[in-house]
Amino acid sequence: MDMYVGEPPTTSSCISLNIPKSLEYGTELEITGSVSLGTINALAMDISDGTGLFYLTDCGAFPLLNISADLDLPYGTYDLTAVDWTDHQSCLLLVEQTITINDPIIEVNTSTLPTLAVLNETELELVVWIWVGTGSFDRWWKGCGTVGGNWNVVVLVV
């Protein structure tokens, strides 16, 4: 494979890569993609903590990329740079993004509802306490709102 000289492009018509922007702690990084030109594909990746990965793939046998890697990174957000290229001179892609390693929810508790409620008189409120680690709560709804009728749900993040 020839080395490419110059700044790699950030878009490509012959390579597509899907690199997740976040992972739960302890899960593997799954990179998927495809290559349409070339016979050999190389993917080099660097993460700001010093972790690096390098993969070679036979594009003739495997034009679809499916790479798994256990990064073993602590919780936090890291800069990620990936360069993917083939032995076809014009097939090259640069991906620069961040990747967040999330701390999972470690505990959930809820309040109880009364056993008896009067229609249009009793306001029911369910409180949920969620103990989370860093960064994992952004995909959950948080706050206070009416679920329906006289039902309110309050979510407290601890």
VOGU-3710 file (C-alpha; in Angstrom, 3 decimals, decimal comma):
1> mdmyvgeppt> 0,000/0,000/0,000  1,255/3,426/-0,871  1,382/6,080/1,809  -0,713/9,157/1,224  0,996/12,539/1,422  -1,004/15,552/2,514  -4,075/16,226/4,627  -6,677/13,449/4,228  -10,194/14,511/3,181  -13,064/14,443/5,698
11> tsscislnip> -15,518/13,065/3,123  -15,171/10,152/0,760  -17,283/8,599/-1,972  -15,539/5,227/-1,586  -15,268/4,799/2,212  -17,953/5,156/4,843  -17,276/4,745/8,562  -19,694/4,674/11,473  -17,918/5,319/14,764  -20,156/5,762/17,825
21> ksleygtele> -19,891/9,010/19,772  -20,483/7,328/23,130  -20,132/3,931/24,805  -21,170/2,499/28,126  -18,185/1,632/30,291  -17,047/-1,947/29,679  -18,582/-2,317/26,198  -16,550/-2,742/23,055  -16,171/-0,057/20,427  -18,003/-1,258/17,286
31> itgsvslgti> -16,902/0,390/14,027  -18,871/-0,417/10,894  -18,525/0,840/7,366  -17,915/-0,069/3,773  -15,249/0,260/1,095  -16,052/0,404/-2,621  -12,574/0,922/-4,191  -9,347/-0,946/-3,550  -8,353/-4,434/-2,507  -6,766/-3,754/0,911
41> nalamdisdg> -8,157/-1,398/3,563  -6,186/0,062/6,472  -7,733/1,816/9,465  -5,530/3,644/11,949  -7,129/5,238/14,990  -5,741/7,316/17,850  -7,547/8,279/21,048  -6,306/11,186/23,156  -5,442/8,946/26,126  -2,698/7,281/24,067
51> tglfyltdcg> -4,723/4,257/22,896  -4,148/3,405/19,250  -5,607/0,803/16,909  -4,562/-0,434/13,475  -6,533/-2,857/11,278  -5,912/-4,309/7,805  -8,820/-5,798/5,892  -9,044/-7,665/2,583  -11,659/-5,597/0,713  -12,182/-8,277/-1,907
61> afpllnisad> -13,354/-10,753/0,712  -14,822/-8,223/3,159  -16,021/-4,957/1,537  -18,114/-4,293/4,650  -16,067/-3,256/7,678  -16,988/-4,616/11,087  -14,350/-3,926/13,727  -14,657/-4,478/17,480  -12,145/-3,239/20,021  -12,066/-3,241/23,809
71> ldlpygtydl> -10,694/0,219/24,605  -10,597/-0,291/28,387  -10,901/3,470/28,911  -12,023/5,081/32,166  -15,137/7,283/32,215  -14,769/10,567/30,363  -14,648/12,228/26,966  -11,754/11,696/24,572  -10,685/13,057/21,192  -10,657/10,379/18,505
81> tavdwtdhqs> -8,896/10,572/15,150  -9,277/7,839/12,532  -7,712/7,600/9,095  -9,026/4,942/6,739  -7,472/4,292/3,336  -7,200/1,637/0,655  -4,611/0,774/-1,948  -6,653/2,790/-4,458  -4,901/6,170/-4,670  -8,010/8,337/-4,272
91> clllveqtit> -9,732/6,342/-1,519  -8,973/7,987/1,832  -11,006/9,335/4,768  -10,213/11,295/7,940  -12,646/11,218/10,891  -12,123/13,525/13,882  -14,663/13,409/16,701  -15,029/12,903/20,425  -16,045/9,698/22,126  -17,597/9,605/25,598
101> indpiievnt> -17,284/6,614/27,913  -20,409/6,731/30,086  -20,853/5,536/33,618  -23,980/3,352/33,834  -26,930/3,997/36,111  -25,962/2,436/39,411  -29,235/2,629/41,340  -32,903/3,540/40,826  -35,480/4,077/43,582  -39,100/5,188/43,290
111> stlptlavln> -41,685/6,547/45,653  -44,966/4,726/46,134  -48,419/5,783/45,019  -51,411/5,846/47,340  -53,642/2,770/47,257  -56,766/4,907/46,969  -57,290/7,884/44,650  -60,371/9,972/43,902  -60,929/10,817/40,226  -60,196/14,507/39,463
121> etelelvvwi> -59,415/15,112/43,144  -56,233/13,227/43,941  -53,040/14,290/42,243  -50,772/11,313/41,895  -47,039/11,900/41,914  -44,349/9,331/41,348  -40,793/10,342/42,204  -37,843/8,503/40,713  -34,325/8,901/42,137  -31,615/7,855/39,728
131> wvgtgsfdrw> -27,978/7,604/40,752  -25,863/7,898/37,652  -22,243/8,147/36,784  -20,721/10,679/34,431  -22,483/11,500/31,221  -24,989/8,668/30,938  -28,156/10,556/31,845  -28,444/12,626/28,663  -30,580/10,031/26,883  -33,137/9,827/29,703
141> wkgcgtvggn> -35,952/12,268/30,181  -35,347/14,348/33,296  -37,438/16,928/35,021  -41,045/17,123/35,998  -44,095/16,758/33,803  -47,587/15,399/33,459  -47,754/11,904/32,094  -51,527/11,930/31,633  -54,548/13,131/33,573  -53,519/13,846/37,137
151> wnvvvlvv> -50,303/11,827/36,947  -47,021/13,641/37,524  -43,578/12,126/37,333  -40,620/13,834/38,964  -37,155/12,573/38,156  -34,323/13,529/40,497  -30,773/12,981/39,365  -28,349/12,307/42,183
//
